[in-house]
């Protein structure tokens, strides 16, 4: 039985035109050198002593130059006589298992063989305290066994909540190093209070765990390293205050879709390496946990997904927020990993399976069929690679007048790479 009328299948789809979005392209040419420079700061360097077991916490996010940054940090720690080790800090990601988290780190090149240090992905946690409402704060047991802990993470807008403190070092301490049990506990908090609870839990950890400093990373709109800073953690107030300042800087560097509207948006991939929610809701304006966003979001009717990133290892969290997906997306889903992530975050809708069709062309036709009040012979279609890669997009001819009206958009030739 056909899912569309003959006329819907035979109506020609417009060819898409490549468009460049222009953002601030300032970036660090040598991230490793930037790390080494940060390690020269007296208040950072003085924390490292010979023989000190130093846990470098690394998460599951796709961070540009993450291997170079971690390699440089490990090298500096060794040069100062410390004994560094890597600990995974990714909450429920990788299915919340030792094997799954080790595989994610391996995908970034972070292995014992490459770095010459132990890589510990055990997911054992223990209670370290509680926030004011009595909820337990959990922390990674392997990290607690070290003399010094150094979280390394990108600071950016969070996918699920709004606040001065968003995704970054404190979130890695509370959720990433809380492992599956800690991640699940914190996500029971109401989303409107999440930023405040995150800060409170971070203070508990900073008071009771040997956190020395964090390596905060900010990326520009082209997914390049914009800024690297070592943030001392001796004083919780100053550590948290500085991360809030870095979050404000990160908000100014993020890319977005510059067009005001479309009928259908096609996203070529989602993944945990792209965003904790699979894609950034601040870009596409879809979330099961929030209805307000910190960036202007184009108005559109339907959202189509045509792929998962390789680095997400089948965790298609966020797939449920699309209207139509292609069969290859459904076939690639590792349900246990995705469900573990969705359950721990109290976001079951994000793991539901939408209308699934054979290929992208059919998906676009189904999405257009379900739009109301559009010009069906001249539809407005916008296609992106993912919510991290927005330097180039594709649009149908109906959107060209909007492109020409925006000084930060220009028409290119050739298909989107």
N, C-alpha and C positions, 0 to 999 in steps of 0.2 A: 504494500500500500504506500503510495507516494505521500510524503509529508508536506509537500507544497503543490499548489496548483501549477498546471503546465505553463501558464503565463508568467508565474513567478520564477520558474526555472529558466524560461527562455528570454526574459528581459535582460538585455546586456548590462553587465556591471562596468562601471567606469574604470579606466586605467588610472592608477595612482601616480601622483607627481611628488618627487622628492623635494623636501623643504628643509632649509637649515635654520635652526633657532640659535640666536646669538646671545651668549651669556658671558660673564666675566671668566676669562680663561687663566687667570693667575694660578700658578701651581709651583710646587717644589720640584726642582729638577733631580735632586739627589736625596731621596728620603733617608737613606742610610746615614749620610753625612749630617742630616738634620737631627737624627737620633743621637749621634755621637756628640753633637754640639750641645744638645739638651743635657746629656750626661756629664757635661763639664760644669754645670751649675753647682756651686758649693753646697747648697742645701739638698741637692740630690746625691752628689758624689760622696758626701759625708755619711750617708746612710749605709754605704756598702763597706763591709769589712771582710778580710780574708777568711775563707772557710765557711762563710755564711750560705746556708741553703736558701736559695732565692727562687720562689715560685712565680713564674711568668704566666699569667692567666690569659688564654687566647680563646676566642669564641667562634661561633659558626657563621658570623656575618661575612659577606663578600666585601672585603676591604681592599682597595687598590694598594698594591705594594706591601701587603701584610707580611709576606715572607721576608722581604728586604728589611722591613722595620723590626721584626722579631729577631732576625739573624743579627742585625746590628746591635740590638739591645743585649742579646745573649753574649755577643763578642765583647762588648764593653764590660759586662758583669764578670766574664772570665778574666779579662785584663786586670780587673781590680781585685782578683783573687777569690771571688765568690764562686759558689757551686750552683749554677742555675739549673732549673728543670722547668718543663712546660706542664701546666695543668689545664685541662679543658674547662671552659667556663661557658656553658651553653644551655643551662636549664634542662628542658625536656627535648631539645633537638637531638638528632641522631637516634630517635626513638627512646631517648633517656637511658641508653645503654653504653657500656664501656666500648664495645666493638663499633657501634654506630658513630660515636663521637671521635674515636680514633680514625675512622675512615674519613670523616669530614676534615680533620686536621691534615691527614695525608693528602687530601685533594688540594690543599693550599701549599703543599710541599713541606709542611711542618712535621718532620719525622725525626726519630733518634739518629738515623743514618745521616740525614742532611745537616742537622744542627750539632750533633755530637753531644747531646744531653738527653737525660731521661724524658720521656713523654708519658705523663700519667693521665689516664682518662677514666679512672675509677669514679663512680657516681655516688659514693658514700658521703652522706652529710650528717652533721650533728647539730643539735640546738646550741645556739650561741647567745640567745637572749630573746626578748619579746618586745613588741611595740606596745604603746599605751593601752590598746584595746585587748591586750593579752595574746594576740596572735604570735606564734613562735617564729623566730628568725633562724633559718637554717644556713649552714655554711659547709663548704667542701672540706672533708677531713684531711685530704692530702695537702691542701693549701695551708690549713691550720698547723700542720706539722712542720712547715717551713719557718725559717727565721725572719723572712721578709716576703711580702706578697706584692706583685706589681701587675695590676690589671692593664691590659692593652685593648683599647676599643675605639671605634669611631663614635664621635659625638654628633647626633643628628636629631631631627624631629622624630618623635615617637609615632608609631602607627596607630596607637589605641587611645592615647590620652593627651590632654593639653596641660601645660604647666611650665614653670621656669626650669625645672629639672626634667629632662627628657631621656632619650636613649643615649647611653654613654658609660662612663666609668662607674657611677653609683649603681646604675641598673645592672651592670655586669657583676658587681659585688653582691647585690641582693638576689638577683634572679639567676644570672649565669652561674655563679659559684654556689647558689643554693641547690643546684642540680634539680632533678625532677620533683623531689618532695618540696623543696623551697620555692620553686617556680609555682607549683600548684597552690601552695599556701598563700603566697602573695596575691595571686590572681583571683582569690576569693574576695578581695577587697572591692568595694564599689568603684567603678571606673572614674567617677567624678572626684574621688578622693585619692586616686592612685599616685599622683605626683607627690602629695604630702606624705603618704604612707611609705613611698619609696625613699624619700628623704629621711624619714624617721628610722626606717630599717637600716639605711646606710650609716646613720650615726651610731647605731648599736654595733655594727660591724667594725667601723673605724675605731670605736672605743675598745673593742675586745679582741680584734684580730690584728696581726702584725703587718698591716698595710703600710708600705713605705712611701710609695708614690704611684701615680698612674700615668700611662702614656696615652694622652688624648689625641685623636686624629680627626681632622676635619677635611672633607673632600669638596671640590668645587662642582659646578653644574655639569662638568664633563666627566665625572667619576675619576678625577685625578686628585692626588694628594695636595691639599691647599695649605695645611698647617699641621705641625706636630708639636706638642708641648708636654713636658714632664711636669706633673702637678703634684707638689708635696702633700702628704697626707697626715703630717704630724698634728695638725690642727684641723678638726673636722669642719669647723665653721668656714675656714678659708678654703679648704678643699672643695666643699659644696658650693660656696660662693663663686669660686673660679669656674667650676663646671657650668654653673648657670650662665656666666658670662660667655663661655665658649659655645654653649647652646644657642645663645643669641647671635653669635657670629655665624654659626652653622646655618641658621635660618636664612641668613642673607645670601648664602652661597648656593642654595639648593636650586635645582632646575624645576621647571614646571611647563605645562602645555600653554603656550601663549595665545592660542586661538580661543575665542569666546564660546564657541558652540560647535556641535556636530550632531548628526543623527545617530551614527554608530561609531564607537571606538573599538579598534581591534588591537589587542595586546599579544605580541608574539611569544612572550614567555613570562612566567612568574617563578619565584624560587626563594628559598631561605637565604641564599647568598645575595639576593636583591633587596629583600626586606624581611623583617620578622613576620610580617603578615602575608608574605609572598609577593606583594606589591605595596607601594606606598599609598595609603588612602588619601594622603594630602595631595596627591597628584590626580587620582581618579575619582575621589569623592565617594568611595564605597567602603563601608565598614559595618560590621554587626555590633560594634561596641560604642560608636560615637556618631553624632550627626552634625558636628561642627569641625571645620578644617582650618588650618593656619595659612593656607595658600589659596589664591583664586583657582577654582576648578571650573573647567568648561561645562556648559550645559549640554547634555546628550540624553538619548533615550535608552540605548542598549549597548551592552559591553560583551565583547567576544574574546575568547582565549584560544590560542592555537599551539601552545607548547609549554613545557617545563624546562628550566635550566638544567644542565647536566649536573652542576654542583649541588643541586637541592636533593639529589639521591631519592627522587620519587616523593618527597614530602611536598605535596601540592596544596598546603594550607593557603586559604584564600580563594581556592577554586570555586567555592560555593557562592561567592559574591559576583560571579559572572552570570550572564543570561544564557549564553550558548558557548559550548566548548567543542573541540574536535575529538575524534575517537582516539587519536594518538595521545592526547592528554589523559584521557580516562585509562588507557592501557598502561601508561607510565606510572600511575599512582601506586605508591607503597602505602597501603591503607593503614597498617599498624603504626608506622611512623607519623603519618598525618593525623590519625586519631589521637595518638598520645599527645601530640602538640596541641590539638584543638581542645581536648578535654582539660589539659593542665591550664589552659588559658581561658576556660569557660566560654569557648567560641565555637560551638558545634556547627553553627551555620556555615562557618568558613570551610568545613570539611565535607559539606554536602555536594552531591554530584548534579550539576545543571543539565539542561537539555543537551544531549550529545549527538553530533552528526558526523558524517564521514570525513569532511575536509573543510578547509577555510572558505572556499567559495560557497558551499552549502550553508555554512555557519553564518556568513554575511547575509545571504539571501533570507535565512530564517529571521535574523535580527531585524533586517529591513522590513520584512513582512509584519513584524510585531510592533513597528513604530507607527505612531499616529500623526496624521496631518503633515506628511512629508511629500516632497516632489519625487515620486518613485522613478521617474525617468532621469532624474538628475540628483541622486542622493548625496548627502554630505557625509563622506566616510573619512575617518582619520585613523592611521595605523602607526603604532609605536613598537619599538623593539621590547622595551621594558621600562619601568619607572625610574631606573637609574640612568638609562641611555637615551637622553632626550635632545642631544645636540642635533639630531636629524630625525625628522618624522616624514610620513607620507600622507598626502591628502588627495581627495578626488577633485576634479575641476570645479565643482560647485563651491569649494572652499577657497579658491584662488582670490576672489575679491577681498576676503578677510586677510589672506596672506599679504596681499599688496597694501593693505591698510595699516599693517604693523611694521614699524621701522626695524624691529629686531627679528624679522622673518625674511628669508630670501629664497627664491626658487632655484633649485639645483637641477642637474641632469643625471639620469641613470637611476636605477633602483636603490632602495635602502639596503645597506650592507648588513 
